[in-house]
Amino acid sequence: MGKELGGFQLRFDNIESFLWMDGVGLFVWSSYFITLAVLTLNLLIPYLKKKRIKKEIREASEN
């Protein structure tokens, strides 16, 4: 299983077998997607809240 590339043994013969991963690819890739989504939201939500609060403060100080 796999080919040799520059002294390294590749685990998969083609992109389809890499994505399918012997039947567990759906679980693996969905886990990666969910993790990436959660990490993105953990960065994005505080940034947007900070931006909104700064805008509210700026508007309140103008009045």
C-alpha positions as CSV (number, residue, x, y, z in Angstrom):
1,M,0.0,0.0,0.0
2,G,1.4,3.4,-1.0
3,K,4.3,4.5,-3.1
4,E,7.8,5.6,-2.2
5,L,8.6,9.3,-2.6
6,G,12.0,10.7,-1.8
7,G,12.7,8.1,0.8
8,F,9.2,8.4,2.4
9,Q,6.5,5.7,2.1
10,L,3.2,7.3,1.1
11,R,0.2,5.9,2.9
12,F,-2.3,6.4,0.1
13,D,-2.1,5.6,-3.6
14,N,-4.4,8.3,-4.9
15,I,-6.4,11.3,-3.7
16,E,-9.6,9.2,-3.5
17,S,-8.1,6.7,-1.0
18,F,-6.7,9.7,0.9
19,L,-10.1,11.3,1.2
20,W,-12.0,8.0,1.9
21,M,-9.4,6.7,4.4
22,D,-10.6,3.1,4.4
23,G,-14.2,4.1,5.2
24,V,-13.5,6.6,8.1
25,G,-12.8,9.6,5.9
26,L,-16.3,11.1,6.5
27,F,-15.7,11.1,10.3
28,V,-12.2,12.4,10.0
29,W,-13.0,15.2,7.6
30,S,-16.2,16.3,9.4
31,S,-14.2,16.4,12.7
32,Y,-11.6,18.6,11.1
33,F,-14.3,20.9,9.6
34,I,-16.1,21.2,13.0
35,T,-12.9,21.9,14.8
36,L,-11.9,24.6,12.3
37,A,-15.4,26.1,12.5
38,V,-15.3,26.3,16.3
39,L,-11.8,27.8,16.4
40,T,-12.8,30.4,13.8
41,L,-15.9,31.3,15.8
42,N,-13.7,31.6,19.0
43,L,-11.6,34.2,17.2
44,L,-14.4,35.9,15.3
45,I,-17.1,36.4,17.9
46,P,-14.9,38.4,20.4
47,Y,-13.5,40.5,17.6
48,L,-17.0,41.4,16.4
49,K,-18.2,42.1,20.0
50,K,-15.3,44.4,20.6
51,K,-15.9,46.2,17.3
52,R,-19.6,46.7,18.2
53,I,-18.8,47.9,21.8
54,K,-16.3,50.5,20.4
55,K,-18.9,51.7,18.0
56,E,-21.5,52.1,20.8
57,I,-19.0,54.0,22.9
58,R,-18.1,56.3,20.1
59,E,-21.7,57.0,19.3
60,A,-22.5,57.6,23.0
61,S,-19.6,60.1,23.3
62,E,-20.8,62.0,20.3
63,N,-24.2,62.7,21.8
